[in-house]
Amino acid sequence: MKQLICGLICLVFLGQLSAQRETESDEAPLGTTSKGVRFQKDSLFLVNMRFRMQNRLFYESEDGLNLQPATLGFLVRRLRFRFDGYLFSPKLAYYIQLSFSRNDLGLAGGTVAEPIRDAMIYYHFSPNFYIGFGQSKLPGNRQRVVSSGNLQLPERSPVNNLLTLDRDVGAFFYATLPAGKQVFRLKGAVSSGEGRNALPRDAGLAYTLRAEWLPFGSFKNSGDYSEGDLEWENQPKLSISAGGHFNQWAIRQAGTHGLDMSSPSDFQAILVDLAFKYKGWSLMSEGIYKTGNLPTNSAILPILGQGIMIQAGKMVSKKTELVARWAQFIPLASVAMQYPQRSQTGIGLNWYIQGHRIKSQVFMGYEQSGSRWDLSQPGNNWIGQFQVEFGI
């Protein structure tokens, strides 16, 4: 038993030392990575095991003028275990991700634990085309598809939290179309429309399509799905994307997530975003417009409106980065009484000890509820977050 424990500790340590800069992606298994704890039997099977956790100290003021804490505490924001690899052939791959913290289990806003985040089977017809079946992130807004382990700030923007498509269960496809130096990508999904771990409720389905154009070629280390220019791109790299989403007879207030409404609603969404990196500079921006019909006799209304987020960063050294973000959500008039306008402005400082896998992050911001910036406006407040991420 002692030898087994020592062996496992050594495997974890060796996995930590190797390939730290490889980008974690939430839409495909990393069957070729040497990161994590790896077991392989020729070409018959591969099991790659990894974990990561995010431990956070958070603060929220009483209001814009009173800096006394309304909330103050410590939180295990995320604790996840990930398994990926293949069976019988590298073409037949799988990806499983489980979550264990209270927030990740969905218990912060509900009573049913949801430990399964991803449960996917993939078949690769070629390096540029593969399909998937199971539960995963829909090909929606970029910041949602970027792994939470690859974020420049401890949390995604309020625009994402309110309007994102999130995860769903269904069939997915991913295609890459090289065109000389340029790269085109097409991603799509036909899914249940009810979100992760949901039970079948009706015959309605959701349809999602996303197109990406990389005019200057691929980013280093899949950097278009990793925030911050940790790779210091020596040539400008740009990705411009647009997508659409239709969810028929959704019962949750945001379509694939949120509280249940008393009757279904049809959701439509248009999503655009871009990512740019060059010599330590990074810029990410996205816009989402989501509309739908109001359910009948429901106290809970759907989250409808438009949002925009702009986030910029500068690597001031190989290990240190400054980040700034501005985000705003404007609800449709029909739901404004339940979902007021929200804005967030803030700055962050990151220290990358070992890329995104081991890092510390500090964020200070001002959150505005309604259209007034005034510090005395009810609902406006200051927030602060300090987070340490550790994983393999």
C-alpha positions, -999 to +999 in steps of 0.1 A: +000+000+000+029+024+008+045+017-026+012+023-043+006+057-026+042+068-033+038+058-069+006+078-073+022+109-057+051+106-081+027+103-111+009+134-100+042+153-095+055+142-129+022+152-146+025+186-130+059+192-144+051+182-179+032+202-206+019+229-182+014+253-211-010+230-230-044+246-232-074+229-216-104+228-239-139+219-229-150+207-264-126+179-271-105+153-253-068+160-251-058+125-261-023+135-271-014+155-240+012+144-215-003+165-188-019+148-157-017+111-147-016+090-178-022+053-183-018+038-218-019+004-234-005+006-269-033+018-292-060-001-273-069+025-246-057+057-230-068+072-196-056+107-187-066+119-153-064+155-141-078+177-114-080+214-106-094+236-079-101+273-074-100+286-038-114+321-034-117+350-009-146+373-018-159+406-007-190+427-016-197+461-001-230+473+014-233+499-014-213+523-034-206+546-005-206+522+025-175+500+021-186+478+051-188+442+038-223+429+030-207+396+023-172+384+031-158+349+032-139+320+017-151+297-010-140+266-029-154+280-062-145+250-083-131+215-077-131+193-107-118+159-119-114+153-156-108+120-174-102+117-212-086+094-236-097+068-261-108+031-265-097+007-292-086+035-314-075+072-310-104+080-333-129+068-306-124+092-277-142+101-245-142+130-221-157+130-186-157+160-162-171+158-126-176+187-102-177+186-064-179+221-049-213+234-038-214+261-065-203+236-092-230+211-081-257+237-087-267+237-050-262+275-046-294+281-065-313+248-062-318+216-043-307+189-068-270+182-070-256+181-106-221+166-105-219+157-142-205+186-162-193+168-193-200+132-205-190+130-241-181+103-267-163+115-298-155+100-332-127+116-353-132+111-390-100+131-396-079+157-377-102+184-391-136+168-385-151+150-356-185+145-340-196+141-304-226+127-285-235+134-249-233+164-225-210+193-232-209+231-237-229+244-266-209+262-292-221+296-280-203+327-267-165+325-265-161+333-229-184+304-219-166+279-241-132+290-227-125+268-197-129+284-163-093+273-157-081+296-186-098+328-175-080+361-170-103+370-141-117+348-113-152+349-128-169+353-161-187+385-168-224+392-159-233+392-196-221+356-198-238+346-165-272+359-177-272+352-214-249+323-220-262+291-237-243+269-212-242+231-214-267+207-229-272+171-240-272+162-277-252+156-308-223+179-318-200+184-348-168+203-352-151+211-386-119+229-394-114+243-429-078+255-437-076+280-466-040+288-471-028+308-440-065+314-430-085+290-409-123+286-409-141+266-383-177+255-381-194+241-350-229+230-344-253+211-321-287+196-319-296+192-283-324+188-258-326+225-249-331+216-212-296+220-199-272+196-181-286+166-162-322+175-171-350+150-175-369+148-208-399+171-206-413+177-241-406+173-279-388+206-282-351+207-293-324+233-295-303+241-325-269+259-323-245+270-351-212+289-348-187+300-374-152+312-368-127+330-391-090+332-382-076+355-410-039+353-397-039+316-390-041+295-358-031+309-324-002+293-305-013+265-283-051+270-291-048+305-276-081+317-291-097+296-264-074+307-236-076+343-222-044+363-220-014+362-243+007+339-222+024+327-254+035+362-265+023+358-301+051+373-323+026+379-351-009+394-348-036+367-343-073+373-347-105+352-344-139+366-354-170+345-347-207+346-351-235+322-342-271+316-338-293+296-314-329+285-313-344+267-283-380+254-287-403+250-256-376+257-230-388+255-194-359+272-176-356+310-173-324+311-194-333+282-217-306+257-207-301+269-171-319+288-143-351+283-124-381+266-139-410+286-154-446+274-151-449+272-189-424+269-218-408+297-239-390+297-272-356+314-271-336+329-300-301+342-297-275+359-319-239+358-307-208+376-320-173+378-305-136+382-313-102+374-298-070+392-306-034+387-293-001+402-301+032+405-281+016+401-247-015+422-255-049+405-256-084+417-264-116+397-261-151+411-268-185+395-272-221+406-278-252+386-272-288+394-281-314+370-267-351+372-272-382+349-268-419+348-260-432+353-225-447+322-208-483+323-197-491+328-160-455+324-148-441+343-119-406+336-133-399+353-166-373+344-191-340+363-191-341+383-223-320+412-235-287+422-249-252+423-235-217+434-244-184+426-228-149+441-235-118+427-218-082+437-224-050+425-209-012+432-210+015+408-199+039+432-181+063+403-176+065+366-184+046+359-152+025+390-145-005+404-163-028+434-159-064+431-170-094+454-174-131+446-181-163+464-188-196+445-193-232+456-195-265+438-197-296+456-208-329+437-205-358+438-228-386+461-216-410+432-211-388+416-184-370+447-170-390+446-138-375+412-129-341+416-144-327+452-141-299+466-162-265+455-148-229+467-155-195+457-142-162+477-145-130+464-129-093+457-131-073+426-122-038+414-116-026+379-124+006+361-113+011+330-135+033+306-115+029+278-140+007+291-168-030+288-162-026+256-142-011+273-111-018+310-107-031+337-083-056+363-093-069+396-078-099+415-091-115+447-079-147+460-095-177+482-093-211+467-101-240+489-112-277+480-110-298+501-132-287+529-155-272+552-129-234+551-121-241+572-089-224+557-058-256+564-038-278+544-063-294+515-045-280+482-057-246+496-067-216+481-049-179+473-049-166+437-052-133+421-046-119+387-053-087+369-046-083+334-061-057+307-062-059+281-089-040+248-086-042+218-110-026+194-134 
